[in-house]
Amino acid sequence: MLRRIRTTAAAILGATALAVTTLSAPAAGAAPPPNLPATRAQAAPATFTHPGVLVSRPQLDFIRAKVNAGAQPWKGAFDQMMGHSLASLSRTPKPRAIVECGSYSNPNNGCTDERQDALAAYTMALAWYVTQDSRYAQKAIQIMDAWSAVIRDHTNSNAPLQTGWAGSSWPRAAEIIRYTYTGWSAASVTRFSTMLRTVYLPKIINGSNSNGNWELSMMEAALGISVFLEDRTSYDRAVAKFRGRVPAFIYVSSDGALPKAPPGSGIDTRAEIIDYWQGQSTFMDGLTQETCRDFTHTGYGLSAISHFAETTRIQGQDLYPEISERLRHALGLQAKYQLGAAVPSSLCGGTLHLGLGPITEVGFNALNTRLGIAMTNTQRLTEQQRPAGTNVLFVAWETLTHAANPS
């Protein structure tokens, strides 16, 4: 499941950084260049909104009202969630001090346990809010406390990605519990905060020169952790990385003849860009850097983009308008072929490896429900896949949380 960096790409990406065509956002605390639009100069909020990682209190209230009314698709999505092992009140967390994750899950020393425990804590937090049954809040706390008491590091080649995946789920759970339930002790909250600050954030905040889904997932985690910690400096660093990586992950025709390169990657020549884009030399609106690799990893990147933008929207710095053109094209292109359209020879040599996953709800809701953008293929795929479940990595229950959620 976990990927191995290609030797050729690793060599390219390890090269000395050359000039690239994309414009990165200013470093945290630095004045923006004068030619940047005002929206590009926005900083972290002066006052953070809580709960405010992926789901807000108004969104949670919308979910609870729909489920309690028996409305679809939310009631079916809730029932699906509650029937999953991640929602089991008999779950026993399996923390360990060192989580060691190699390429292709070899070795897998605590990797699956950590990801699933983090998702279980988030699942329990959602179950608590909808049902108001304190047993679910207490179980979420038990899981979070177990890990914060033990974990010290992530090691081996996939450590950054593992940290990003688990680190995306922990603050979602923690935000809901900390700000909607009174039973999590101050000492436990402090210890959990220390875990996020010392074990997770340093591993992810500087980003990655690997394939785009790595850095995007890492920035999703960094942003969520920054919100929970109310760390404005890390928040701004995550936003700057995100703004540089999204244009380097999703191509649109206004980019020119070639896609943009990740800032600081050292990728500069046409040959290097084509190699980085999995050998694809014909570019079209919505093509992603990993489309020709497979749709599964493409989905990881698109999901992280949607999650990141959703959190910034909750925090009053809505990045959806800035990325909407890229995201709508990317969701639409991938959805078209996931639905079975014939693949032209100009796209990945006429062969695609499908398996996008349950990742379209958040982006579709933001662009279609809130912004009114028509997205025929994405809508068809999203509705066809409902209720969207979990990839048991960092995506879970998004029909429940985001289907037609206007809040």
C-alpha positions as CSV (number, residue, x, y, z in Angstrom):
1,M,0.0,0.0,0.0
2,L,2.8,2.4,0.9
3,R,4.9,3.5,-2.0
4,R,8.6,3.4,-2.8
5,I,10.2,6.4,-4.3
6,R,11.5,5.7,-7.8
7,T,15.3,5.8,-8.1
8,T,15.3,8.2,-11.0
9,A,12.9,10.6,-9.3
10,A,14.8,10.5,-6.1
11,A,18.0,11.4,-7.9
12,I,16.3,14.3,-9.7
13,L,14.6,15.5,-6.5
14,G,17.8,15.4,-4.5
15,A,19.5,17.7,-7.0
16,T,20.4,21.2,-6.1
17,A,17.4,23.5,-6.5
18,L,17.1,25.3,-9.7
19,A,14.8,28.1,-10.7
20,V,11.2,27.0,-11.2
21,T,8.3,28.7,-12.9
22,T,5.8,28.5,-10.0
23,L,5.5,31.3,-7.5
24,S,5.6,30.2,-3.8
25,A,3.9,32.1,-1.0
26,P,6.0,34.2,1.3
27,A,7.6,32.6,4.3
28,A,5.8,32.9,7.6
29,G,6.2,36.4,9.1
30,A,7.7,37.9,5.9
31,A,6.0,40.7,4.0
32,P,4.4,39.4,0.8
33,P,5.8,40.7,-2.6
34,P,3.9,43.7,-3.7
35,N,2.5,42.1,-6.8
36,L,0.7,39.4,-4.9
37,P,-3.1,39.7,-4.7
38,A,-4.5,40.5,-1.2
39,T,-5.7,36.9,-0.7
40,R,-2.2,35.6,-1.1
41,A,-1.0,37.8,1.8
42,Q,-3.5,36.5,4.3
43,A,-1.9,35.0,7.5
44,A,-3.2,32.6,10.1
45,P,-6.3,33.8,11.9
46,A,-5.8,36.1,14.9
47,T,-8.4,34.0,16.7
48,F,-8.7,30.3,15.8
49,T,-12.2,28.7,15.3
50,H,-12.8,25.5,17.4
51,P,-13.7,22.8,16.6
52,G,-12.1,23.7,13.3
53,V,-10.2,20.9,11.6
54,L,-12.1,19.5,8.6
55,V,-15.5,19.9,10.4
56,S,-16.9,22.9,12.3
57,R,-19.5,23.0,15.0
58,P,-22.2,24.2,12.5
59,Q,-21.3,21.3,10.2
60,L,-21.5,18.9,13.1
61,D,-24.9,20.3,14.1
62,F,-26.1,19.9,10.5
63,I,-25.0,16.2,10.6
64,R,-26.7,15.5,13.9
65,A,-30.0,17.1,12.8
66,K,-30.0,15.1,9.6
67,V,-29.2,11.8,11.3
68,N,-31.7,12.3,14.0
69,A,-34.4,13.1,11.4
70,G,-33.5,9.9,9.5
71,A,-32.7,11.9,6.4
72,Q,-30.6,10.3,3.6
73,P,-27.8,10.0,2.7
74,W,-26.7,11.0,6.2
75,K,-28.6,8.3,8.2
76,G,-27.2,5.6,5.9
77,A,-23.7,7.0,6.2
78,F,-24.0,7.2,10.0
79,D,-25.2,3.6,10.2
80,Q,-22.3,2.5,8.0
81,M,-19.9,4.3,10.3
82,M,-21.4,2.8,13.5
83,G,-21.2,-0.7,12.0
84,H,-17.5,-0.4,11.3
85,S,-14.8,-1.8,13.6
86,L,-13.4,1.8,14.0
87,A,-16.6,2.6,16.0
88,S,-16.4,-0.4,18.4
89,L,-16.4,0.5,22.0
90,S,-14.5,-2.6,22.8
91,R,-11.5,-1.4,20.7
92,T,-8.2,-1.6,22.5
93,P,-5.5,0.9,21.4
94,K,-2.1,-0.4,20.4
95,P,0.4,2.4,21.0
96,R,4.1,2.0,20.7
97,A,7.1,4.2,21.3
98,I,8.7,3.8,17.8
99,V,6.4,3.4,14.8
100,E,8.6,2.0,12.0
101,C,7.2,2.1,8.4
102,G,9.1,1.0,5.4
103,S,8.2,1.1,1.7
104,Y,5.2,-1.1,0.8
105,S,4.6,-1.5,4.5
106,N,7.8,-3.5,5.0
107,P,8.4,-3.3,7.9
108,N,5.1,-2.5,9.4
109,N,5.8,-2.0,13.1
110,G,2.8,-0.2,14.4
111,C,1.9,1.7,11.2
112,T,-1.5,0.1,10.6
113,D,-2.2,0.3,14.4
114,E,-1.4,4.0,14.6
115,R,-3.4,5.0,11.5
116,Q,-6.4,3.0,12.5
117,D,-6.3,4.1,16.1
118,A,-6.2,7.7,15.0
119,L,-9.1,7.2,12.7
120,A,-11.0,5.3,15.4
121,A,-10.5,8.3,17.7
122,Y,-12.0,10.6,15.0
123,T,-14.9,8.1,14.4
124,M,-15.6,8.0,18.2
125,A,-15.6,11.8,18.3
126,L,-18.2,11.9,15.4
127,A,-20.3,9.2,17.1
128,W,-20.2,11.2,20.4
129,Y,-21.4,14.4,18.8
130,V,-24.2,12.8,16.9
131,T,-25.4,10.5,19.7
132,Q,-24.3,12.6,22.7
133,D,-23.4,9.2,24.3
134,S,-20.4,10.0,26.5
135,R,-19.1,6.4,26.1
136,Y,-17.8,7.4,22.6
137,A,-16.1,10.5,23.9
138,Q,-14.5,8.5,26.6
139,K,-13.3,5.9,24.1
140,A,-11.8,8.7,21.9
141,I,-10.0,10.1,25.0
142,Q,-8.7,6.6,25.9
143,I,-7.2,6.1,22.5
144,M,-5.6,9.6,22.3
145,D,-4.3,9.3,25.9
146,A,-2.8,5.9,25.2
147,W,-0.8,7.1,22.2
148,S,0.3,10.4,23.8
149,A,1.7,8.5,26.7
150,V,3.9,6.3,24.6
151,I,4.9,7.4,21.1
152,R,8.2,9.1,20.6
153,D,9.1,8.8,16.9
154,H,8.4,7.5,13.4
155,T,11.3,5.8,11.5
156,N,12.2,4.3,8.2
157,S,11.6,5.4,4.6
158,N,7.8,6.1,4.9
159,A,8.0,7.9,8.2
160,P,7.0,11.3,6.8
161,L,4.0,9.9,5.0
162,Q,2.9,7.8,8.0
163,T,3.3,10.9,10.2
164,G,1.1,12.9,7.8
165,W,-1.6,10.3,7.6
166,A,-1.9,9.7,11.3
167,G,-1.3,13.3,12.0
168,S,-4.3,14.3,9.8
169,S,-6.7,12.2,11.9
170,W,-5.5,13.0,15.4
171,P,-6.4,16.8,15.4
172,R,-9.8,16.1,13.9
173,A,-10.7,13.9,16.8
174,A,-9.0,16.1,19.4
175,E,-10.8,19.3,18.2
176,I,-14.2,17.7,18.5
177,I,-13.6,16.2,21.9
178,R,-11.7,19.2,23.4
179,Y,-14.3,21.8,22.4
180,T,-17.6,19.8,22.7
181,Y,-17.0,17.5,25.7
182,T,-15.9,18.4,29.2
183,G,-14.3,15.1,30.3
184,W,-10.8,15.4,28.8
185,S,-8.5,16.5,31.6
186,A,-6.2,19.5,31.2
187,A,-3.2,17.3,31.9
188,S,-4.2,14.9,29.2
189,V,-4.8,17.7,26.7
190,T,-1.4,19.1,27.5
191,R,0.3,15.7,27.0
192,F,-1.5,15.2,23.7
193,S,-0.5,18.7,22.6
194,T,3.1,17.9,23.4
195,M,2.9,14.8,21.3
196,L,1.6,16.7,18.3
197,R,4.2,19.4,18.8
198,T,7.3,17.2,19.3
199,V,6.6,13.9,17.6
200,Y,4.5,14.9,14.6
201,L,5.0,18.5,13.5
202,P,8.8,18.4,13.1
203,K,8.5,15.4,10.8
204,I,6.1,17.1,8.4
205,I,6.4,20.8,8.5
206,N,9.3,21.1,6.1
207,G,7.4,19.2,3.4
208,S,8.7,16.6,1.0
209,N,10.2,16.4,-2.5
210,S,8.6,13.0,-3.1
211,N,5.4,12.5,-5.2
212,G,2.8,15.1,-4.6
213,N,0.5,13.1,-2.4
214,W,3.2,12.9,0.3
215,E,3.6,16.7,0.7
216,L,-0.1,17.4,0.4
217,S,-0.9,14.8,3.1
218,M,1.9,16.2,5.3
219,M,0.6,19.7,4.9
220,E,-2.9,18.6,5.8
221,A,-1.6,17.2,9.0
222,A,0.6,20.2,9.7
223,L,-2.4,22.6,9.2
224,G,-4.7,20.6,11.5
225,I,-2.0,20.3,14.2
226,S,-1.4,24.0,13.9
227,V,-5.0,24.8,14.5
228,F,-5.2,22.5,17.6
229,L,-2.0,24.0,19.0
230,E,-3.0,27.6,17.9
231,D,0.5,27.8,16.3
232,R,0.2,30.7,13.8
233,T,3.8,30.3,12.5
234,S,3.4,26.6,11.6
235,Y,-0.1,27.4,10.1
236,D,1.5,30.0,7.8
237,R,4.3,27.6,6.8
238,A,1.8,24.9,5.9
239,V,-0.2,27.3,3.8
240,A,2.9,28.5,1.9
241,K,3.9,24.9,1.1
242,F,0.3,24.1,0.0
243,R,0.2,27.1,-2.3
244,G,3.4,26.0,-4.0
245,R,2.4,22.3,-4.2
246,V,-1.1,22.4,-5.5
247,P,-0.2,24.1,-8.9
248,A,2.6,21.5,-9.1
249,F,0.1,18.6,-8.6
250,I,-2.8,19.7,-10.8
251,Y,-2.2,21.0,-14.3
252,V,-4.5,23.5,-16.1
253,S,-3.9,24.9,-19.5
254,S,-3.2,28.4,-18.2
255,D,0.1,27.0,-16.8
256,G,1.5,26.8,-20.4
257,A,3.1,24.0,-22.3
258,L,4.4,22.3,-19.2
259,P,3.1,21.8,-15.6
260,K,4.6,23.8,-12.8
261,A,7.4,22.3,-10.7
262,P,7.3,22.0,-7.0
263,P,9.2,25.0,-5.5
264,G,12.7,24.0,-4.5
265,S,12.5,20.6,-6.1
266,G,15.3,21.2,-8.6
267,I,13.1,20.0,-11.4
268,D,13.6,22.3,-14.3
269,T,14.0,20.8,-17.7
270,R,11.2,19.4,-19.9
271,A,12.7,15.9,-19.6
272,E,12.7,16.2,-15.8
273,I,9.1,17.4,-15.7
274,I,7.9,14.6,-17.9
275,D,9.7,12.0,-15.9
276,Y,8.2,13.5,-12.7
277,W,4.8,13.3,-14.3
278,Q,5.1,9.6,-14.7
279,G,6.3,9.9,-18.4
280,Q,3.2,11.8,-19.6
281,S,4.1,14.3,-22.3
282,T,0.6,15.5,-23.2
283,F,-1.1,17.7,-20.7
284,M,-4.8,18.5,-20.2
285,D,-6.9,20.3,-17.7
286,G,-7.2,18.3,-14.5
287,L,-4.3,15.9,-15.1
288,T,-2.4,15.3,-11.9
289,Q,1.2,14.5,-11.3
290,E,0.2,11.0,-10.3
291,T,-2.7,10.3,-12.7
292,C,-0.5,8.1,-14.8
293,R,0.9,6.3,-11.8
294,D,-2.5,5.3,-10.4
295,F,-5.8,6.8,-9.3
296,T,-5.3,5.6,-5.7
297,H,-2.4,7.9,-5.0
298,T,-4.0,10.6,-7.1
299,G,-7.0,10.3,-4.8
300,Y,-4.7,10.7,-1.7
301,G,-3.5,14.0,-3.1
302,L,-6.9,15.3,-4.1
303,S,-8.3,14.4,-0.8
304,A,-5.6,16.2,1.1
305,I,-6.1,19.3,-1.0
306,S,-9.8,19.3,-0.3
307,H,-9.3,18.7,3.5
308,F,-6.7,21.5,3.7
309,A,-8.9,24.0,1.9
310,E,-11.9,23.0,4.1
311,T,-9.9,23.7,7.3
312,T,-8.7,27.1,6.0
313,R,-12.3,28.0,5.1
314,I,-13.4,27.2,8.7
315,Q,-10.6,29.3,10.0
316,G,-11.7,32.3,7.9
317,Q,-9.0,32.0,5.2
318,D,-10.9,30.4,2.4
319,L,-8.5,28.9,-0.1
320,Y,-11.2,27.3,-2.3
321,P,-11.6,30.2,-4.7
322,E,-7.8,30.2,-5.2
323,I,-7.7,26.5,-6.1
324,S,-11.2,25.9,-7.4
325,E,-10.3,25.8,-11.1
326,R,-7.6,23.2,-10.6
327,L,-9.6,21.1,-8.1
328,R,-12.8,21.0,-10.2
329,H,-10.9,20.0,-13.3
330,A,-8.9,17.3,-11.4
331,L,-12.0,15.8,-9.8
332,G,-13.9,15.9,-13.1
333,L,-11.1,14.3,-15.1
334,Q,-10.5,11.5,-12.7
335,A,-14.2,10.9,-12.1
336,K,-14.8,10.7,-15.9
337,Y,-12.4,7.8,-16.3
338,Q,-13.3,6.2,-12.9
339,L,-16.9,6.0,-14.3
340,G,-15.6,4.1,-17.3
341,A,-15.0,6.5,-20.2
342,A,-12.7,5.2,-22.9
343,V,-9.1,6.2,-22.3
344,P,-7.3,7.9,-25.3
345,S,-3.8,6.8,-26.2
346,S,-2.6,10.4,-25.4
347,L,-3.5,9.8,-21.7
348,C,-1.0,7.5,-19.9
349,G,-0.5,5.5,-23.1
350,G,-4.2,4.5,-23.1
351,T,-4.0,2.6,-19.8
352,L,-5.2,3.9,-16.4
353,H,-4.9,2.1,-13.0
354,L,-8.3,3.0,-11.4
355,G,-9.3,3.1,-7.7
356,L,-9.9,6.7,-6.8
357,G,-11.4,5.9,-3.4
358,P,-14.0,7.6,-1.3
359,I,-12.4,11.1,-1.7
360,T,-14.8,13.3,-3.7
361,E,-17.4,14.4,-1.1
362,V,-15.5,17.3,0.5
363,G,-14.3,19.0,-2.7
364,F,-17.6,18.4,-4.5
365,N,-19.6,19.9,-1.6
366,A,-17.3,22.9,-1.5
367,L,-17.4,23.6,-5.2
368,N,-20.9,22.5,-6.1
369,T,-23.0,23.0,-3.0
370,R,-21.4,26.2,-1.7
371,L,-19.9,27.8,-4.9
372,G,-22.5,26.5,-7.3
373,I,-20.1,25.1,-9.8
374,A,-21.6,22.4,-12.1
375,M,-19.6,19.2,-11.9
376,T,-21.4,16.5,-13.8
377,N,-18.9,13.6,-13.7
378,T,-17.9,14.3,-10.1
379,Q,-21.5,14.5,-9.0
380,R,-22.3,11.2,-10.7
381,L,-19.4,9.4,-9.2
382,T,-20.0,11.0,-5.7
383,E,-23.6,10.0,-5.6
384,Q,-22.8,6.5,-7.0
385,Q,-20.3,5.9,-4.2
386,R,-22.5,7.0,-1.4
387,P,-22.2,6.4,1.4
388,A,-18.5,7.0,1.2
389,G,-16.7,4.9,3.8
390,T,-13.0,5.0,4.8
391,N,-9.8,4.1,3.1
392,V,-8.5,3.2,6.6
393,L,-5.6,5.6,6.1
394,F,-6.7,9.1,6.6
395,V,-10.1,9.4,4.8
396,A,-13.3,8.5,6.6
397,W,-17.1,9.1,6.6
398,E,-17.3,12.0,4.3
399,T,-20.8,11.5,3.0
400,L,-21.8,11.8,6.7
401,T,-19.7,14.9,7.3
402,H,-19.9,16.8,4.0
403,A,-22.7,15.6,1.7
404,A,-24.7,18.7,0.8
405,N,-23.5,20.4,4.0
406,P,-23.9,24.1,3.5
407,S,-22.4,25.2,6.9
